Amino acid sequence: MSTDRVLVTLKALGIVIMGAAVVGFFVWDATSGVQPLAPILILGLGAAFLVTFRPKMVWHALLALSIIILRPNIWATNLGSLAVALLFVIGLGVLASTHFKGDLRGASFKGMLPVPIWLAIAYIVVLLRAGAAGGDIAPIALGAVVDVGAAVATLMILSKRSYWMFAVKAFVGLTVAASVSYVVTLVVWGVAGTASGQIGTIPGAYGTTDLRLLFPFTPVISSLQVFGVNVPRFTGFGREPGWMAMYSGVAFLLFPYTRWKSKLLRASLLVSLLGTISTGGFGVFAVTIALSIFLGRGSRPKFLPRLVGAGLLVGGIYAALFAPVLGFAAKETQNALSLDDRSLATNAGLHALVTDPFSGGLASGNIPNVNLIASIAANGIIYALAISLAVLWVFVGHPQKGQLTPPIVGIFGTLLTSQPANGSTFVFCLVLICAVATRDPLDTGQPAPVIERDSHLPIWANGKHSQIPAIQFARKDLH
């Protein structure tokens, strides 16, 4: 029997085994009433499929898996350290395959290299304050290793230009997949009725709360009434809806840089963002969209788009404040407790900024670190400045600052107003991904990406070719 026939037989046998496992699991699941293993099974089947039929996509899948299990995402509670290890594995594979040709010396990396340094400074501040107060510094130290290590590993992955689009497509593709799943869930609810299609749970993904997993793979935290219709509140792969709103917004802005043409896939990102029912996420996104229109594409934005963008910027701010359901004013009736908690913490941060910015004054140690403003009261101004610089320093040396501005404003605006920076590992990896995604202008008419082959990666990563495909632009003047 030939080698090819043996492989075909093994693949067929693998399909039969996987099919039997699916049927057996769901029969057991239906009779036992216990559902927490369903998402693990789905991930396992997906991994088996990739290894069997699409081995060259394994690296993309590993990066997507790393994103899901990095803080502040759904499986980060117990797997955050594993995610950093996976990132280092991918980064070492990139360095081994490229002989480290020195792309880190390029102008676009001037603002990227200090990101882990600023993160380290922020954590040193937190460690010193915790030590002076007699607190337990072990979890803080572990968090520092995870966050700084993830940023370093991401720089390793992005150390060669031909791997930039690999990382961008991994993030955007993962977000699009989650968004399409949410759209399918909405269709199922519309056809079969609300609360239909639950296939499992994700234990402890949202603090101590389990997330419901709806068909086909849609994590939701709850359901809310929107204009009289019961709608599932989407969390996606984020720990809570606010993070997924930011991911959907940033992915929407980065979508054109992937050179994918589907308007429907891009529209699904808007649906998922609205499905989070996140006031902070909606408000920040409205401002970033107006900014992207105001700044235009490429290096020569025209007057009319800037004029329209200026009007939309004013409209975006108004919508963020007063839009029904998603505006901040609507949150007073929908979730007043959450709004009050964040308002109190933010006001404490503003008070500390004026009265005692370095120590946080009397509020230090008593205020939750719910956003960057509140962190001034919790950790002092030096921490807040270090985190801000970790996000904003990527503008240094970046050749397309206008294109970089909207996604970075989306990230920084989220941290500033609605989400904590502490323990948000992937956010800083996403900052680096945004920096490389927007490196080249969209209006240059540059040629389509070509496939670069590299023979230094293992066979399991790319099947019979023993090569990992990586995106590389043909134009030499882009360097």
C-alpha positions as a printed Julia matrix, in Angstrom:
479×3 Matrix{Float64}:
   0.0    0.0    0.0
   1.4    3.43  -0.98
   2.2    6.13   1.54
  -0.54   8.39   0.16
  -3.15   5.64   0.57
  -2.04   5.07   4.15
  -2.44   8.77   4.9
  -5.89   8.85   3.32
  -6.92   5.81   5.38
  -5.64   7.38   8.59
  -7.49  10.62   7.86
 -10.72   8.72   7.2
 -10.26   6.79  10.43
  -9.62  10.05  12.27
 -12.87  11.52  10.92
 -14.83   8.45  12.06
 -13.3    8.63  15.55
 -13.98  12.36  15.84
 -17.57  11.89  14.65
 -18.15   9.09  17.14
 -16.64  11.25  19.9
 -19.0   14.13  19.06
 -22.09  11.9   19.06
 -21.02  10.1   22.24
 -20.23  13.29  24.09
 -23.51  15.01  23.3
 -25.5   11.87  24.15
 -23.74  11.75  27.52
 -24.09  15.51  27.91
 -27.83  15.42  27.23
 -28.44  12.61  29.72
 -26.17  13.89  32.49
 -27.16  17.56  32.33
 -23.54  18.66  32.75
 -22.25  20.91  29.96
 -18.96  22.59  30.89
 -16.8   20.41  28.62
 -18.56  21.32  25.37
 -16.25  24.27  24.47
 -13.15  22.2   25.27
 -14.4   19.45  22.96
 -15.07  21.93  20.16
 -11.56  23.38  20.47
 -10.06  19.89  20.51
 -11.95  18.88  17.37
 -10.86  22.08  15.66
  -7.22  21.39  16.53
  -7.49  17.8   15.27
  -9.0   19.05  12.01
  -6.2   21.56  11.47
  -3.42  19.09  12.19
  -5.04  16.56   9.84
  -6.18  18.7    6.92
  -4.62  22.17   7.21
  -1.24  21.72   8.94
   0.13  25.01   7.65
  -2.63  26.82   9.58
  -1.43  25.4   12.9
   0.72  28.47  13.61
  -2.25  30.77  12.99
  -4.39  28.59  15.25
  -1.73  28.69  18.01
  -1.64  32.47  17.86
  -5.45  32.67  17.94
  -5.47  30.26  20.91
  -2.88  32.43  22.67
  -5.16  35.44  22.24
  -8.14  33.6   23.72
  -6.27  32.49  26.83
  -4.33  35.71  27.43
  -5.65  38.07  30.08
  -8.22  39.7   29.97
  -9.95  37.04  27.87
 -12.28  34.16  28.66
  -9.85  31.36  29.54
  -7.15  33.54  31.07
  -7.92  32.8   34.72
  -5.89  29.6   34.8
  -4.16  29.61  31.41
  -2.57  33.06  31.13
   0.96  31.75  31.67
   0.44  29.04  29.04
  -0.54  31.75  26.55
   2.77  33.55  27.08
   4.62  30.26  26.59
   2.77  29.73  23.28
   3.7   33.24  22.15
   7.36  32.55  22.91
   7.19  29.28  20.95
   5.83  31.14  17.92
   8.36  33.94  18.38
  11.27  31.54  18.59
   9.99  29.82  15.44
   9.98  33.17  13.65
  13.51  34.02  14.79
  14.79  30.56  13.88
  13.26  30.8   10.42
  14.53  34.29   9.62
  18.07  34.22  11.07
  17.04  37.48  12.78
  17.65  39.81   9.84
  17.44  42.97  11.89
  13.98  44.36  11.17
  13.84  45.51  14.8
  16.23  48.3   13.83
  13.67  49.77  11.41
  12.03  53.14  12.03
   8.64  51.58  12.68
  10.07  49.74  15.69
  11.39  52.83  17.46
   8.07  53.22  19.2
   7.47  49.49  19.7
  10.59  48.39  21.56
   9.88  50.54  24.68
   6.38  49.05  25.21
   7.56  46.23  27.55
   9.86  48.73  29.29
   6.98  51.07  30.14
   4.95  48.07  31.29
   7.8   46.99  33.55
   8.0   50.49  35.05
   4.25  50.45  35.76
   4.52  47.12  37.54
   7.55  48.23  39.53
   5.43  51.1   40.87
   2.66  48.69  41.87
   5.15  46.29  43.48
   6.78  49.07  45.5
   3.43  50.35  46.73
   2.23  46.87  47.65
   5.49  46.09  49.45
   5.36  49.35  51.4
   1.79  48.57  52.46
   2.73  45.04  53.56
   0.62  43.4   50.86
   1.22  40.14  49.01
   3.5   40.92  46.06
   3.64  37.39  44.59
   0.53  37.72  42.35
   1.66  41.17  41.25
   5.1   39.83  40.32
   3.52  37.0   38.34
   1.31  39.49  36.54
   4.38  41.56  35.67
   6.15  38.53  34.21
   3.08  37.59  32.15
   2.4   41.09  30.79
   6.01  42.04  30.04
   6.78  38.56  28.71
   3.8   38.65  26.34
   4.89  42.03  24.97
   8.45  40.75  24.41
   7.15  37.57  22.73
   4.93  39.67  20.45
   7.94  41.75  19.43
   9.73  38.5   18.58
   6.83  37.43  16.35
   6.83  40.83  14.64
  10.62  40.92  14.3
  10.37  40.29  10.56
   8.17  42.25   8.22
   6.87  39.16   6.44
   5.19  38.02   9.67
   3.35  41.26  10.34
   0.24  40.34   8.37
   0.32  36.88   9.95
  -0.37  38.48  13.34
  -2.85  41.04  12.0
  -4.92  38.38  10.23
  -4.86  36.11  13.27
  -6.46  38.82  15.43
  -8.91  40.14  12.83
  -9.82  36.63  11.68
 -10.5   35.47  15.24
 -12.68  38.51  15.92
 -14.57  38.05  12.64
 -15.17  34.37  13.44
 -16.58  35.29  16.85
 -18.74  38.0   15.27
 -20.13  35.69  12.58
 -20.97  33.18  15.3
 -22.95  35.9   17.11
 -24.84  36.74  13.9
 -25.75  33.05  13.51
 -26.95  33.03  17.13
 -29.2   36.01  16.46
 -30.69  34.17  13.48
 -31.27  31.06  15.63
 -33.0   33.19  18.29
 -35.12  34.83  15.63
 -36.22  31.5   14.14
 -36.36  29.17  17.16
 -37.15  31.7   19.86
 -35.09  33.5   22.49
 -32.87  31.49  24.83
 -32.51  28.79  22.13
 -29.36  26.97  21.11
 -27.38  26.68  24.34
 -24.7   24.01  23.85
 -22.61  24.46  27.0
 -21.1   26.78  29.57
 -17.7   28.32  30.18
 -17.11  28.07  33.95
 -15.77  31.13  35.74
 -14.98  33.07  32.57
 -16.52  36.28  33.95
 -15.11  36.44  37.46
 -17.12  33.89  39.38
 -19.91  33.85  36.79
 -20.25  31.15  34.14
 -20.8   32.26  30.55
 -23.46  30.56  28.47
 -22.21  29.11  25.19
 -24.8   29.4   22.41
 -24.78  27.74  18.98
 -22.45  27.68  17.1
 -19.79  29.16  19.43
 -21.13  32.34  21.01
 -20.3   33.17  24.65
 -22.91  35.45  26.25
 -23.2   36.81  29.77
 -26.95  37.51  29.83
 -29.81  38.8   27.72
 -31.31  42.3   27.72
 -34.43  43.94  26.34
 -33.58  46.23  23.4
 -36.59  48.06  21.97
 -38.81  45.29  23.31
 -36.72  42.45  21.85
 -34.74  40.02  24.01
 -31.11  40.11  22.78
 -28.16  38.0   24.0
 -25.38  40.19  25.42
 -22.23  39.17  23.58
 -18.93  38.7   25.39
 -17.05  36.88  22.61
 -13.56  35.88  23.63
 -13.28  38.9   25.94
 -13.69  38.51  29.68
 -16.65  40.85  29.61
 -18.65  42.77  26.96
 -16.58  45.97  27.19
 -13.43  44.18  26.05
 -15.21  42.5   23.14
 -16.62  45.86  22.08
 -13.08  47.2   21.88
 -11.84  44.13  19.97
 -14.68  44.39  17.44
 -14.05  48.1   16.96
 -10.3   47.72  16.48
 -10.79  44.74  14.15
 -13.26  46.82  12.1
 -10.6   49.53  11.72
  -7.83  47.03  10.85
  -9.98  44.99   8.44
  -8.91  46.94   5.28
  -5.24  46.24   6.03
  -5.83  42.49   5.7
  -6.83  43.04   2.03
  -9.94  40.95   2.63
 -12.77  42.24   0.45
 -15.92  40.9    2.11
 -18.18  43.72   3.27
 -20.44  41.22   5.02
 -17.63  39.95   7.22
 -16.7   43.5    8.12
 -20.34  44.33   8.83
 -20.51  41.37  11.23
 -17.99  43.23  13.42
 -20.45  46.1   13.77
 -23.21  43.67  14.72
 -21.04  42.07  17.39
 -19.99  45.47  18.75
 -23.61  46.52  19.11
 -24.41  43.08  20.55
 -22.09  43.69  23.49
 -24.46  46.49  24.58
 -21.41  48.24  26.02
 -21.87  51.98  26.52
 -18.14  52.6   26.87
 -17.3   50.48  23.83
 -19.93  52.19  21.69
 -18.85  55.65  22.76
 -15.17  55.07  22.02
 -15.96  53.43  18.68
 -18.16  56.33  17.58
 -15.24  58.69  18.19
 -12.68  56.47  16.42
 -14.86  56.11  13.31
 -15.23  59.88  13.12
 -11.46  60.23  13.57
 -10.74  57.73  10.78
 -12.94  59.7    8.38
 -11.46  63.01   9.51
  -7.87  61.83   9.07
  -8.58  59.98   5.82
  -6.59  57.15   4.28
  -2.93  57.35   3.49
  -0.7   60.37   3.71
  -2.88  62.93   1.85
  -6.39  63.09   3.25
  -8.67  65.47   1.3
 -10.52  68.5    2.59
 -14.08  67.19   2.18
 -13.52  63.96   4.18
 -11.92  66.06   6.9
 -14.9   68.39   6.95
 -17.32  65.47   7.09
 -15.15  63.78   9.72
 -15.18  66.89  11.89
 -18.97  66.9   11.81
 -19.09  63.18  12.56
 -16.66  63.64  15.44
 -19.11  66.03  17.08
 -21.96  63.65  16.25
 -19.99  60.69  17.6
 -19.42  62.4   20.93
 -23.12  63.29  21.12
 -24.12  59.69  20.27
 -21.73  58.35  22.9
 -23.49  60.46  25.49
 -27.15  60.36  24.48
 -27.8   57.45  22.06
 -30.68  55.16  23.14
 -29.65  51.82  24.7
 -25.91  52.36  24.13
 -25.36  55.97  25.24
 -24.01  56.83  28.68
 -27.31  58.5   29.56
 -29.14  55.22  28.83
 -26.9   53.37  31.26
 -28.41  55.33  34.12
 -31.59  53.3   33.68
 -30.12  49.99  32.44
 -27.2   49.48  34.8
 -27.07  52.34  37.28
 -24.97  50.39  39.8
 -22.13  49.83  37.31
 -22.27  53.46  36.23
 -22.21  54.7   39.84
 -19.23  52.5   40.76
 -17.19  53.68  37.79
 -18.21  57.29  38.3
 -17.12  57.21  41.94
 -13.78  55.6   41.08
 -13.19  58.04  38.2
 -14.04  61.03  40.39
 -11.61  59.73  43.03
  -8.91  59.55  40.34
  -9.58  63.12  39.22
  -9.52  64.29  42.85
  -6.19  62.5   43.42
  -4.77  64.08  40.23
  -5.45  67.54  41.65
  -4.66  66.98  45.32
  -2.03  64.21  45.63
  -1.16  62.63  42.26
   1.92  60.68  43.36
   0.44  58.74  46.26
  -3.28  58.83  45.5
  -3.99  60.51  48.82
  -6.5   59.0   51.19
  -8.15  57.06  48.37
  -5.05  54.97  47.72
  -5.77  51.29  48.3
  -9.53  51.83  48.62
 -10.45  52.58  45.0
 -10.93  49.85  42.39
  -8.66  50.18  39.36
 -11.59  50.31  36.92
  -9.95  52.62  34.38
  -6.82  54.66  33.85
  -8.22  57.76  35.54
  -9.22  55.8   38.63
  -5.76  54.2   38.69
  -4.31  57.58  39.72
  -6.1   57.17  43.05
  -5.26  53.47  43.27
  -1.61  53.46  42.1
  -0.48  57.06  41.59
   0.22  59.22  38.57
   3.51  57.48  37.67
   1.66  54.2   37.06
  -0.97  55.93  34.92
   1.69  57.74  32.89
   3.71  54.55  32.33
   0.62  52.69  31.08
  -0.28  55.64  28.85
   3.2   55.68  27.35
   3.09  51.9   26.8
   0.08  52.52  24.52
   1.0   55.86  22.93
   4.76  55.48  22.43
   4.15  53.47  19.23
   3.57  56.79  17.44
   7.3   57.53  17.75
   8.9   56.91  14.36
   5.7   55.54  12.84
   5.41  56.64   9.18
   1.58  56.61   9.03
   0.46  58.33  12.21
  -2.92  59.23  10.71
  -3.72  55.59  10.04
  -2.42  54.48  13.42
  -4.46  57.07  15.35
  -8.01  55.53  15.19
  -7.17  52.02  16.49
  -4.82  53.36  19.17
  -7.42  55.91  20.25
  -9.89  53.0   20.46
  -7.56  51.1   22.78
  -6.45  54.08  24.85
  -9.99  55.46  25.1
 -11.2   52.11  26.45
  -8.46  52.01  29.09
  -9.02  55.65  29.97
 -12.76  55.4   30.53
 -14.07  51.89  31.08
 -11.56  49.04  31.49
  -8.58  48.39  33.8
  -5.05  48.29  32.39
  -3.72  46.1   35.19
  -3.75  42.46  34.1
  -4.84  43.27  30.55
  -1.99  41.46  28.84
  -3.35  41.14  25.32
  -4.22  44.83  25.09
  -0.54  45.73  24.86
   0.1   42.96  22.33
  -2.74  44.47  20.29
  -1.06  47.88  20.43
   2.0   46.33  18.73
  -0.17  44.58  16.15
  -1.89  47.88  15.31
   1.51  49.53  14.85
   2.62  47.05  12.18
  -0.81  46.75  10.53
  -0.89  50.48   9.72
   2.77  50.7    8.71
   2.04  51.07   4.96
  -0.47  53.51   3.45
  -3.67  52.11   1.99
  -3.7   54.51  -0.97
  -0.34  53.66  -2.59
  -1.7   51.07  -4.99
   0.84  48.6   -3.7
   0.69  45.09  -5.15
  -1.07  42.19  -3.52
   0.94  40.25  -0.96
   3.0   37.33  -2.22
   3.96  34.15  -0.4
   7.4   33.95   1.06
   8.68  30.45   1.77
  11.04  29.58   4.55
  12.39  26.08   5.04
  13.58  26.38   8.61
  10.28  25.6   10.35
   9.3   22.05  11.31
   7.29  19.78   9.01
   4.32  19.58  11.4
   3.83  23.33  11.05
   3.34  23.26   7.3
   2.7   19.77   6.07
   4.53  18.3    3.12
   6.1   21.59   2.06
   7.92  22.07   5.38
   7.46  25.82   4.88
   5.43  28.43   6.65
   3.7   30.93   4.4
   4.32  34.52   5.36
   3.1   37.73   3.8
   5.69  39.9    2.11
   5.13  42.92  -0.09
   6.86  42.88  -3.42
   7.71  46.59  -3.5
  11.24  47.14  -2.27
  10.68  50.84  -1.59
   8.35  49.98   1.3
  11.38  49.25   3.43
